[in-house]
């Protein structure tokens, strides 16, 4: 028998939800985004900050906090 429709819809939304990414060439490595992220999705990796797409919820529909605190416009962008 198939899966309940609600469960299938939730799984489909999870697959289509896209995390944010940090444009490395624009990032000043100031660290503001790492401390502002409510999901601890941003970490330093090889001298650049990266966003873990498994943890990023794009702040659940609010304005992404990483983009709001970043001093360089358009550095935290949809993946």
PyMOL Python script that loads the backbone (N, CA, C, O; Angstrom):
from pymol import cmd

cmd.read_pdbstr("""\
ATOM      1  N   UNK A   1       0.839  -1.188   0.000  1.00  0.00           N
ATOM      2  CA  UNK A   1       0.000   0.000   0.000  1.00  0.00           C
ATOM      3  C   UNK A   1       0.881   1.248   0.000  1.00  0.00           C
ATOM      4  O   UNK A   1       1.989   1.209   0.535  1.00  0.00           O
ATOM      5  N   UNK A   2       0.426   2.333  -0.575  1.00  0.00           N
ATOM      6  CA  UNK A   2       1.200   3.570  -0.696  1.00  0.00           C
ATOM      7  C   UNK A   2       1.322   4.326   0.611  1.00  0.00           C
ATOM      8  O   UNK A   2       0.692   3.983   1.611  1.00  0.00           O
ATOM      9  N   UNK A   3       2.135   5.348   0.583  1.00  0.00           N
ATOM     10  CA  UNK A   3       2.333   6.209   1.749  1.00  0.00           C
ATOM     11  C   UNK A   3       1.178   7.189   1.867  1.00  0.00           C
ATOM     12  O   UNK A   3       0.564   7.562   0.867  1.00  0.00           O
ATOM     13  N   UNK A   4       0.881   7.609   3.105  1.00  0.00           N
ATOM     14  CA  UNK A   4      -0.156   8.646   3.269  1.00  0.00           C
ATOM     15  C   UNK A   4       0.241   9.913   2.527  1.00  0.00           C
ATOM     16  O   UNK A   4       1.422  10.251   2.447  1.00  0.00           O
ATOM     17  N   UNK A   5      -0.741  10.604   1.989  1.00  0.00           N
ATOM     18  CA  UNK A   5      -0.479  11.800   1.177  1.00  0.00           C
ATOM     19  C   UNK A   5       0.284  12.869   1.945  1.00  0.00           C
ATOM     20  O   UNK A   5       1.163  13.520   1.380  1.00  0.00           O
ATOM     21  N   UNK A   6      -0.035  13.065   3.229  1.00  0.00           N
ATOM     22  CA  UNK A   6       0.648  14.093   4.028  1.00  0.00           C
ATOM     23  C   UNK A   6       2.133  13.780   4.157  1.00  0.00           C
ATOM     24  O   UNK A   6       2.971  14.675   4.051  1.00  0.00           O
ATOM     25  N   UNK A   7       2.461  12.510   4.387  1.00  0.00           N
ATOM     26  CA  UNK A   7       3.867  12.115   4.519  1.00  0.00           C
ATOM     27  C   UNK A   7       4.597  12.323   3.196  1.00  0.00           C
ATOM     28  O   UNK A   7       5.724  12.818   3.187  1.00  0.00           O
ATOM     29  N   UNK A   8       3.984  11.958   2.099  1.00  0.00           N
ATOM     30  CA  UNK A   8       4.592  12.129   0.784  1.00  0.00           C
ATOM     31  C   UNK A   8       4.809  13.611   0.476  1.00  0.00           C
ATOM     32  O   UNK A   8       5.844  13.976  -0.080  1.00  0.00           O
ATOM     33  N   UNK A   9       3.861  14.456   0.825  1.00  0.00           N
ATOM     34  CA  UNK A   9       3.985  15.902   0.585  1.00  0.00           C
ATOM     35  C   UNK A   9       5.131  16.481   1.395  1.00  0.00           C
ATOM     36  O   UNK A   9       5.889  17.306   0.884  1.00  0.00           O
ATOM     37  N   UNK A  10       5.277  16.057   2.670  1.00  0.00           N
ATOM     38  CA  UNK A  10       6.380  16.547   3.509  1.00  0.00           C
ATOM     39  C   UNK A  10       7.720  16.145   2.920  1.00  0.00           C
ATOM     40  O   UNK A  10       8.640  16.961   2.861  1.00  0.00           O
ATOM     41  N   UNK A  11       7.841  14.909   2.489  1.00  0.00           N
ATOM     42  CA  UNK A  11       9.100  14.446   1.911  1.00  0.00           C
ATOM     43  C   UNK A  11       9.411  15.204   0.633  1.00  0.00           C
ATOM     44  O   UNK A  11      10.570  15.532   0.376  1.00  0.00           O
ATOM     45  N   UNK A  12       8.399  15.487  -0.170  1.00  0.00           N
ATOM     46  CA  UNK A  12       8.594  16.220  -1.410  1.00  0.00           C
ATOM     47  C   UNK A  12       9.076  17.633  -1.122  1.00  0.00           C
ATOM     48  O   UNK A  12       9.973  18.127  -1.805  1.00  0.00           O
ATOM     49  N   UNK A  13       8.492  18.299  -0.110  1.00  0.00           N
ATOM     50  CA  UNK A  13       8.919  19.649   0.256  1.00  0.00           C
ATOM     51  C   UNK A  13      10.368  19.645   0.727  1.00  0.00           C
ATOM     52  O   UNK A  13      11.128  20.552   0.388  1.00  0.00           O
ATOM     53  N   UNK A  14      10.759  18.645   1.500  1.00  0.00           N
ATOM     54  CA  UNK A  14      12.131  18.568   1.980  1.00  0.00           C
ATOM     55  C   UNK A  14      13.107  18.471   0.826  1.00  0.00           C
ATOM     56  O   UNK A  14      14.174  19.083   0.865  1.00  0.00           O
ATOM     57  N   UNK A  15      12.763  17.720  -0.190  1.00  0.00           N
ATOM     58  CA  UNK A  15      13.653  17.553  -1.331  1.00  0.00           C
ATOM     59  C   UNK A  15      13.765  18.821  -2.162  1.00  0.00           C
ATOM     60  O   UNK A  15      14.808  19.075  -2.764  1.00  0.00           O
ATOM     61  N   UNK A  16      12.699  19.622  -2.204  1.00  0.00           N
ATOM     62  CA  UNK A  16      12.732  20.815  -3.038  1.00  0.00           C
ATOM     63  C   UNK A  16      13.221  22.049  -2.280  1.00  0.00           C
ATOM     64  O   UNK A  16      13.555  23.056  -2.904  1.00  0.00           O
ATOM     65  N   UNK A  17      13.269  21.988  -0.942  1.00  0.00           N
ATOM     66  CA  UNK A  17      13.768  23.118  -0.170  1.00  0.00           C
ATOM     67  C   UNK A  17      15.255  23.269  -0.442  1.00  0.00           C
ATOM     68  O   UNK A  17      16.027  22.315  -0.349  1.00  0.00           O
ATOM     69  N   UNK A  18      15.631  24.488  -0.779  1.00  0.00           N
ATOM     70  CA  UNK A  18      17.032  24.736  -1.091  1.00  0.00           C
ATOM     71  C   UNK A  18      17.641  25.573   0.013  1.00  0.00           C
ATOM     72  O   UNK A  18      17.020  26.509   0.517  1.00  0.00           O
ATOM     73  N   UNK A  19      18.830  25.238   0.372  1.00  0.00           N
ATOM     74  CA  UNK A  19      19.566  26.004   1.367  1.00  0.00           C
ATOM     75  C   UNK A  19      20.212  27.214   0.697  1.00  0.00           C
ATOM     76  O   UNK A  19      20.156  27.391  -0.520  1.00  0.00           O
ATOM     77  N   UNK A  20      20.813  28.020   1.527  1.00  0.00           N
ATOM     78  CA  UNK A  20      21.587  29.144   1.012  1.00  0.00           C
ATOM     79  C   UNK A  20      23.030  28.698   0.817  1.00  0.00           C
ATOM     80  O   UNK A  20      23.441  27.648   1.311  1.00  0.00           O
ATOM     81  N   UNK A  21      23.773  29.490   0.107  1.00  0.00           N
ATOM     82  CA  UNK A  21      25.204  29.242  -0.052  1.00  0.00           C
ATOM     83  C   UNK A  21      25.931  30.567   0.099  1.00  0.00           C
ATOM     84  O   UNK A  21      25.345  31.637  -0.071  1.00  0.00           O
ATOM     85  N   UNK A  22      27.196  30.481   0.415  1.00  0.00           N
ATOM     86  CA  UNK A  22      28.027  31.665   0.546  1.00  0.00           C
ATOM     87  C   UNK A  22      28.914  31.749  -0.686  1.00  0.00           C
ATOM     88  O   UNK A  22      29.608  30.792  -1.028  1.00  0.00           O
ATOM     89  N   UNK A  23      28.887  32.891  -1.345  1.00  0.00           N
ATOM     90  CA  UNK A  23      29.727  33.109  -2.525  1.00  0.00           C
ATOM     91  C   UNK A  23      31.145  33.380  -2.005  1.00  0.00           C
ATOM     92  O   UNK A  23      31.442  34.472  -1.520  1.00  0.00           O
ATOM     93  N   UNK A  24      32.005  32.374  -2.113  1.00  0.00           N
ATOM     94  CA  UNK A  24      33.344  32.445  -1.521  1.00  0.00           C
ATOM     95  C   UNK A  24      34.169  33.614  -2.041  1.00  0.00           C
ATOM     96  O   UNK A  24      34.944  34.208  -1.291  1.00  0.00           O
ATOM     97  N   UNK A  25      34.012  33.945  -3.304  1.00  0.00           N
ATOM     98  CA  UNK A  25      34.813  35.031  -3.878  1.00  0.00           C
ATOM     99  C   UNK A  25      34.430  36.401  -3.327  1.00  0.00           C
ATOM    100  O   UNK A  25      35.196  37.355  -3.464  1.00  0.00           O
ATOM    101  N   UNK A  26      33.259  36.513  -2.709  1.00  0.00           N
ATOM    102  CA  UNK A  26      32.805  37.772  -2.140  1.00  0.00           C
ATOM    103  C   UNK A  26      32.946  37.820  -0.619  1.00  0.00           C
ATOM    104  O   UNK A  26      32.933  38.897  -0.024  1.00  0.00           O
ATOM    105  N   UNK A  27      33.080  36.661   0.002  1.00  0.00           N
ATOM    106  CA  UNK A  27      33.105  36.565   1.459  1.00  0.00           C
ATOM    107  C   UNK A  27      34.384  37.186   2.016  1.00  0.00           C
ATOM    108  O   UNK A  27      35.486  36.916   1.538  1.00  0.00           O
ATOM    109  N   UNK A  28      34.208  38.028   3.043  1.00  0.00           N
ATOM    110  CA  UNK A  28      35.364  38.666   3.686  1.00  0.00           C
ATOM    111  C   UNK A  28      35.850  37.870   4.893  1.00  0.00           C
ATOM    112  O   UNK A  28      36.804  38.276   5.556  1.00  0.00           O
ATOM    113  N   UNK A  29      35.209  36.752   5.181  1.00  0.00           N
ATOM    114  CA  UNK A  29      35.539  35.855   6.291  1.00  0.00           C
ATOM    115  C   UNK A  29      35.466  36.600   7.634  1.00  0.00           C
ATOM    116  O   UNK A  29      36.299  36.394   8.516  1.00  0.00           O
ATOM    117  N   UNK A  30      34.459  37.465   7.769  1.00  0.00           N
ATOM    118  CA  UNK A  30      34.305  38.239   9.006  1.00  0.00           C
ATOM    119  C   UNK A  30      33.713  37.406  10.136  1.00  0.00           C
ATOM    120  O   UNK A  30      33.932  37.714  11.307  1.00  0.00           O
ATOM    121  N   UNK A  31      32.958  36.346   9.798  1.00  0.00           N
ATOM    122  CA  UNK A  31      32.394  35.460  10.812  1.00  0.00           C
ATOM    123  C   UNK A  31      31.039  35.868  11.344  1.00  0.00           C
ATOM    124  O   UNK A  31      30.468  35.147  12.163  1.00  0.00           O
ATOM    125  N   UNK A  32      30.501  36.993  10.913  1.00  0.00           N
ATOM    126  CA  UNK A  32      29.213  37.457  11.437  1.00  0.00           C
ATOM    127  C   UNK A  32      28.104  36.431  11.201  1.00  0.00           C
ATOM    128  O   UNK A  32      27.267  36.210  12.077  1.00  0.00           O
ATOM    129  N   UNK A  33      28.094  35.816  10.044  1.00  0.00           N
ATOM    130  CA  UNK A  33      27.041  34.861   9.695  1.00  0.00           C
ATOM    131  C   UNK A  33      27.067  33.621  10.584  1.00  0.00           C
ATOM    132  O   UNK A  33      26.019  33.108  10.975  1.00  0.00           O
ATOM    133  N   UNK A  34      28.257  33.150  10.899  1.00  0.00           N
ATOM    134  CA  UNK A  34      28.386  31.919  11.697  1.00  0.00           C
ATOM    135  C   UNK A  34      27.688  32.078  13.047  1.00  0.00           C
ATOM    136  O   UNK A  34      26.977  31.177  13.492  1.00  0.00           O
ATOM    137  N   UNK A  35      27.889  33.201  13.681  1.00  0.00           N
ATOM    138  CA  UNK A  35      27.327  33.414  15.016  1.00  0.00           C
ATOM    139  C   UNK A  35      25.845  33.762  14.978  1.00  0.00           C
ATOM    140  O   UNK A  35      25.143  33.586  15.974  1.00  0.00           O
ATOM    141  N   UNK A  36      25.371  34.246  13.858  1.00  0.00           N
ATOM    142  CA  UNK A  36      23.970  34.644  13.733  1.00  0.00           C
ATOM    143  C   UNK A  36      23.057  33.486  13.337  1.00  0.00           C
ATOM    144  O   UNK A  36      21.852  33.554  13.577  1.00  0.00           O
ATOM    145  N   UNK A  37      23.591  32.440  12.744  1.00  0.00           N
ATOM    146  CA  UNK A  37      22.782  31.322  12.244  1.00  0.00           C
ATOM    147  C   UNK A  37      22.111  30.570  13.404  1.00  0.00           C
ATOM    148  O   UNK A  37      22.799  30.069  14.293  1.00  0.00           O
ATOM    149  N   UNK A  38      20.774  30.490  13.399  1.00  0.00           N
ATOM    150  CA  UNK A  38      20.063  29.816  14.487  1.00  0.00           C
ATOM    151  C   UNK A  38      20.186  28.293  14.438  1.00  0.00           C
ATOM    152  O   UNK A  38      19.833  27.614  15.403  1.00  0.00           O
ATOM    153  N   UNK A  39      20.676  27.758  13.338  1.00  0.00           N
ATOM    154  CA  UNK A  39      20.769  26.299  13.180  1.00  0.00           C
ATOM    155  C   UNK A  39      22.195  25.779  13.209  1.00  0.00           C
ATOM    156  O   UNK A  39      22.418  24.588  12.992  1.00  0.00           O
ATOM    157  N   UNK A  40      23.154  26.637  13.471  1.00  0.00           N
ATOM    158  CA  UNK A  40      24.573  26.257  13.457  1.00  0.00           C
ATOM    159  C   UNK A  40      24.936  25.575  12.135  1.00  0.00           C
ATOM    160  O   UNK A  40      25.685  24.599  12.111  1.00  0.00           O
ATOM    161  N   UNK A  41      24.393  26.106  11.042  1.00  0.00           N
ATOM    162  CA  UNK A  41      24.622  25.526   9.719  1.00  0.00           C
ATOM    163  C   UNK A  41      25.856  26.089   9.031  1.00  0.00           C
ATOM    164  O   UNK A  41      26.262  25.580   7.986  1.00  0.00           O
ATOM    165  N   UNK A  42      26.459  27.129   9.596  1.00  0.00           N
ATOM    166  CA  UNK A  42      27.595  27.786   8.946  1.00  0.00           C
ATOM    167  C   UNK A  42      28.871  27.484   9.714  1.00  0.00           C
ATOM    168  O   UNK A  42      28.961  27.718  10.919  1.00  0.00           O
ATOM    169  N   UNK A  43      29.845  26.966   9.002  1.00  0.00           N
ATOM    170  CA  UNK A  43      31.133  26.604   9.611  1.00  0.00           C
ATOM    171  C   UNK A  43      32.269  27.019   8.691  1.00  0.00           C
ATOM    172  O   UNK A  43      32.106  27.132   7.476  1.00  0.00           O
ATOM    173  N   UNK A  44      33.422  27.241   9.303  1.00  0.00           N
ATOM    174  CA  UNK A  44      34.645  27.526   8.546  1.00  0.00           C
ATOM    175  C   UNK A  44      35.193  26.195   8.027  1.00  0.00           C
ATOM    176  O   UNK A  44      35.325  25.225   8.774  1.00  0.00           O
ATOM    177  N   UNK A  45      35.502  26.173   6.755  1.00  0.00           N
ATOM    178  CA  UNK A  45      36.077  24.978   6.136  1.00  0.00           C
ATOM    179  C   UNK A  45      37.141  25.427   5.143  1.00  0.00           C
ATOM    180  O   UNK A  45      36.833  26.111   4.167  1.00  0.00           O
ATOM    181  N   UNK A  46      38.372  25.049   5.384  1.00  0.00           N
ATOM    182  CA  UNK A  46      39.496  25.423   4.507  1.00  0.00           C
ATOM    183  C   UNK A  46      39.557  26.928   4.228  1.00  0.00           C
ATOM    184  O   UNK A  46      39.655  27.348   3.075  1.00  0.00           O
ATOM    185  N   UNK A  47      39.500  27.711   5.262  1.00  0.00           N
ATOM    186  CA  UNK A  47      39.631  29.173   5.175  1.00  0.00           C
ATOM    187  C   UNK A  47      38.461  29.893   4.514  1.00  0.00           C
ATOM    188  O   UNK A  47      38.587  31.068   4.173  1.00  0.00           O
ATOM    189  N   UNK A  48      37.333  29.223   4.326  1.00  0.00           N
ATOM    190  CA  UNK A  48      36.120  29.880   3.830  1.00  0.00           C
ATOM    191  C   UNK A  48      34.925  29.374   4.638  1.00  0.00           C
ATOM    192  O   UNK A  48      34.959  28.273   5.189  1.00  0.00           O
ATOM    193  N   UNK A  49      33.889  30.171   4.702  1.00  0.00           N
ATOM    194  CA  UNK A  49      32.666  29.737   5.376  1.00  0.00           C
ATOM    195  C   UNK A  49      31.781  28.999   4.388  1.00  0.00           C
ATOM    196  O   UNK A  49      31.658  29.388   3.227  1.00  0.00           O
ATOM    197  N   UNK A  50      31.161  27.916   4.876  1.00  0.00           N
ATOM    198  CA  UNK A  50      30.231  27.137   4.060  1.00  0.00           C
ATOM    199  C   UNK A  50      28.961  26.896   4.857  1.00  0.00           C
ATOM    200  O   UNK A  50      28.985  26.857   6.087  1.00  0.00           O
ATOM    201  N   UNK A  51      27.861  26.737   4.152  1.00  0.00           N
ATOM    202  CA  UNK A  51      26.571  26.466   4.766  1.00  0.00           C
ATOM    203  C   UNK A  51      26.218  25.012   4.524  1.00  0.00           C
ATOM    204  O   UNK A  51      26.198  24.554   3.382  1.00  0.00           O
ATOM    205  N   UNK A  52      25.941  24.286   5.596  1.00  0.00           N
ATOM    206  CA  UNK A  52      25.537  22.882   5.514  1.00  0.00           C
ATOM    207  C   UNK A  52      24.078  22.843   5.068  1.00  0.00           C
ATOM    208  O   UNK A  52      23.197  23.260   5.820  1.00  0.00           O
ATOM    209  N   UNK A  53      23.804  22.349   3.855  1.00  0.00           N
ATOM    210  CA  UNK A  53      22.421  22.347   3.357  1.00  0.00           C
ATOM    211  C   UNK A  53      21.499  21.440   4.167  1.00  0.00           C
ATOM    212  O   UNK A  53      20.280  21.602   4.132  1.00  0.00           O
ATOM    213  N   UNK A  54      22.071  20.498   4.889  1.00  0.00           N
ATOM    214  CA  UNK A  54      21.259  19.625   5.734  1.00  0.00           C
ATOM    215  C   UNK A  54      20.757  20.312   6.991  1.00  0.00           C
ATOM    216  O   UNK A  54      19.782  19.868   7.596  1.00  0.00           O
ATOM    217  N   UNK A  55      21.417  21.394   7.387  1.00  0.00           N
ATOM    218  CA  UNK A  55      21.022  22.133   8.585  1.00  0.00           C
ATOM    219  C   UNK A  55      20.320  23.448   8.264  1.00  0.00           C
ATOM    220  O   UNK A  55      19.554  23.954   9.084  1.00  0.00           O
ATOM    221  N   UNK A  56      20.570  24.000   7.092  1.00  0.00           N
ATOM    222  CA  UNK A  56      20.003  25.307   6.731  1.00  0.00           C
ATOM    223  C   UNK A  56      18.511  25.183   6.452  1.00  0.00           C
ATOM    224  O   UNK A  56      18.084  24.364   5.639  1.00  0.00           O
ATOM    225  N   UNK A  57      17.735  25.999   7.132  1.00  0.00           N
ATOM    226  CA  UNK A  57      16.284  26.037   6.917  1.00  0.00           C
ATOM    227  C   UNK A  57      15.867  27.352   6.275  1.00  0.00           C
ATOM    228  O   UNK A  57      14.677  27.648   6.175  1.00  0.00           O
ATOM    229  N   UNK A  58      16.849  28.145   5.840  1.00  0.00           N
ATOM    230  CA  UNK A  58      16.597  29.490   5.321  1.00  0.00           C
ATOM    231  C   UNK A  58      15.798  30.302   6.328  1.00  0.00           C
ATOM    232  O   UNK A  58      14.972  31.138   5.962  1.00  0.00           O
ATOM    233  N   UNK A  59      16.064  30.038   7.614  1.00  0.00           N
ATOM    234  CA  UNK A  59      15.405  30.725   8.738  1.00  0.00           C
ATOM    235  C   UNK A  59      13.887  30.583   8.673  1.00  0.00           C
ATOM    236  O   UNK A  59      13.149  31.490   9.058  1.00  0.00           O
ATOM    237  N   UNK A  60      13.438  29.442   8.186  1.00  0.00           N
ATOM    238  CA  UNK A  60      12.018  29.074   8.159  1.00  0.00           C
ATOM    239  C   UNK A  60      11.100  30.153   7.599  1.00  0.00           C
ATOM    240  O   UNK A  60      10.043  30.437   8.164  1.00  0.00           O
ATOM    241  N   UNK A  61      11.507  30.747   6.496  1.00  0.00           N
ATOM    242  CA  UNK A  61      10.655  31.713   5.821  1.00  0.00           C
ATOM    243  C   UNK A  61      10.895  33.157   6.208  1.00  0.00           C
ATOM    244  O   UNK A  61      10.439  34.068   5.517  1.00  0.00           O
ATOM    245  N   UNK A  62      11.615  33.381   7.316  1.00  0.00           N
ATOM    246  CA  UNK A  62      11.989  34.757   7.676  1.00  0.00           C
ATOM    247  C   UNK A  62      13.147  35.168   6.779  1.00  0.00           C
ATOM    248  O   UNK A  62      13.688  34.344   6.041  1.00  0.00           O
ATOM    249  N   UNK A  63      13.523  36.426   6.840  1.00  0.00           N
ATOM    250  CA  UNK A  63      14.702  36.850   6.094  1.00  0.00           C
ATOM    251  C   UNK A  63      15.906  36.098   6.648  1.00  0.00           C
ATOM    252  O   UNK A  63      16.109  36.087   7.862  1.00  0.00           O
ATOM    253  N   UNK A  64      16.705  35.474   5.798  1.00  0.00           N
ATOM    254  CA  UNK A  64      17.866  34.732   6.283  1.00  0.00           C
ATOM    255  C   UNK A  64      18.795  35.641   7.097  1.00  0.00           C
ATOM    256  O   UNK A  64      19.211  36.704   6.636  1.00  0.00           O
ATOM    257  N   UNK A  65      19.104  35.200   8.304  1.00  0.00           N
ATOM    258  CA  UNK A  65      19.929  36.001   9.206  1.00  0.00           C
ATOM    259  C   UNK A  65      21.343  36.176   8.680  1.00  0.00           C
ATOM    260  O   UNK A  65      21.957  37.220   8.904  1.00  0.00           O
ATOM    261  N   UNK A  66      21.875  35.169   7.983  1.00  0.00           N
ATOM    262  CA  UNK A  66      23.235  35.287   7.445  1.00  0.00           C
ATOM    263  C   UNK A  66      23.314  36.426   6.429  1.00  0.00           C
ATOM    264  O   UNK A  66      24.264  37.210   6.433  1.00  0.00           O
ATOM    265  N   UNK A  67      22.313  36.507   5.566  1.00  0.00           N
ATOM    266  CA  UNK A  67      22.299  37.569   4.553  1.00  0.00           C
ATOM    267  C   UNK A  67      22.091  38.934   5.204  1.00  0.00           C
ATOM    268  O   UNK A  67      22.636  39.937   4.743  1.00  0.00           O
ATOM    269  N   UNK A  68      21.303  38.968   6.273  1.00  0.00           N
ATOM    270  CA  UNK A  68      21.017  40.238   6.936  1.00  0.00           C
ATOM    271  C   UNK A  68      22.250  40.831   7.619  1.00  0.00           C
ATOM    272  O   UNK A  68      22.410  42.051   7.650  1.00  0.00           O
ATOM    273  N   UNK A  69      23.117  39.986   8.165  1.00  0.00           N
ATOM    274  CA  UNK A  69      24.290  40.501   8.892  1.00  0.00           C
ATOM    275  C   UNK A  69      25.534  40.614   8.021  1.00  0.00           C
ATOM    276  O   UNK A  69      26.517  41.234   8.426  1.00  0.00           O
ATOM    277  N   UNK A  70      25.504  40.030   6.848  1.00  0.00           N
ATOM    278  CA  UNK A  70      26.685  40.048   5.979  1.00  0.00           C
ATOM    279  C   UNK A  70      26.974  41.477   5.497  1.00  0.00           C
ATOM    280  O   UNK A  70      26.079  42.158   4.998  1.00  0.00           O
ATOM    281  N   UNK A  71      28.233  41.928   5.648  1.00  0.00           N
ATOM    282  CA  UNK A  71      28.560  43.281   5.209  1.00  0.00           C
ATOM    283  C   UNK A  71      28.682  43.436   3.685  1.00  0.00           C
ATOM    284  O   UNK A  71      28.765  44.554   3.177  1.00  0.00           O
ATOM    285  N   UNK A  72      28.692  42.313   2.965  1.00  0.00           N
ATOM    286  CA  UNK A  72      28.824  42.364   1.504  1.00  0.00           C
ATOM    287  C   UNK A  72      27.506  41.898   0.888  1.00  0.00           C
ATOM    288  O   UNK A  72      27.127  40.740   1.065  1.00  0.00           O
ATOM    289  N   UNK A  73      26.806  42.763   0.176  1.00  0.00           N
ATOM    290  CA  UNK A  73      25.515  42.378  -0.422  1.00  0.00           C
ATOM    291  C   UNK A  73      25.656  41.182  -1.367  1.00  0.00           C
ATOM    292  O   UNK A  73      26.662  41.020  -2.058  1.00  0.00           O
ATOM    293  N   UNK A  74      24.614  40.355  -1.371  1.00  0.00           N
ATOM    294  CA  UNK A  74      24.522  39.205  -2.277  1.00  0.00           C
ATOM    295  C   UNK A  74      25.650  38.197  -2.088  1.00  0.00           C
ATOM    296  O   UNK A  74      26.132  37.608  -3.055  1.00  0.00           O
ATOM    297  N   UNK A  75      26.066  38.002  -0.843  1.00  0.00           N
ATOM    298  CA  UNK A  75      27.083  36.982  -0.566  1.00  0.00           C
ATOM    299  C   UNK A  75      26.430  35.702  -0.058  1.00  0.00           C
ATOM    300  O   UNK A  75      26.910  34.610  -0.362  1.00  0.00           O
ATOM    301  N   UNK A  76      25.349  35.810   0.706  1.00  0.00           N
ATOM    302  CA  UNK A  76      24.553  34.646   1.113  1.00  0.00           C
ATOM    303  C   UNK A  76      23.342  34.609   0.185  1.00  0.00           C
ATOM    304  O   UNK A  76      22.443  35.444   0.284  1.00  0.00           O
ATOM    305  N   UNK A  77      23.333  33.637  -0.708  1.00  0.00           N
ATOM    306  CA  UNK A  77      22.335  33.580  -1.770  1.00  0.00           C
ATOM    307  C   UNK A  77      21.712  32.196  -1.850  1.00  0.00           C
ATOM    308  O   UNK A  77      22.294  31.235  -1.346  1.00  0.00           O
ATOM    309  N   UNK A  78      20.536  32.067  -2.473  1.00  0.00           N
ATOM    310  CA  UNK A  78      19.954  30.737  -2.646  1.00  0.00           C
ATOM    311  C   UNK A  78      20.904  29.823  -3.417  1.00  0.00           C
ATOM    312  O   UNK A  78      21.539  30.230  -4.389  1.00  0.00           O
ATOM    313  N   UNK A  79      20.980  28.587  -2.956  1.00  0.00           N
ATOM    314  CA  UNK A  79      21.868  27.600  -3.608  1.00  0.00           C
ATOM    315  C   UNK A  79      21.301  27.147  -4.929  1.00  0.00           C
ATOM    316  O   UNK A  79      21.909  26.323  -5.613  1.00  0.00           O
TER     317      UNK A  79
END
""", "prot")
cmd.dss("prot")
cmd.show_as("cartoon", "prot")
cmd.util.cbc("prot")
cmd.orient("prot")
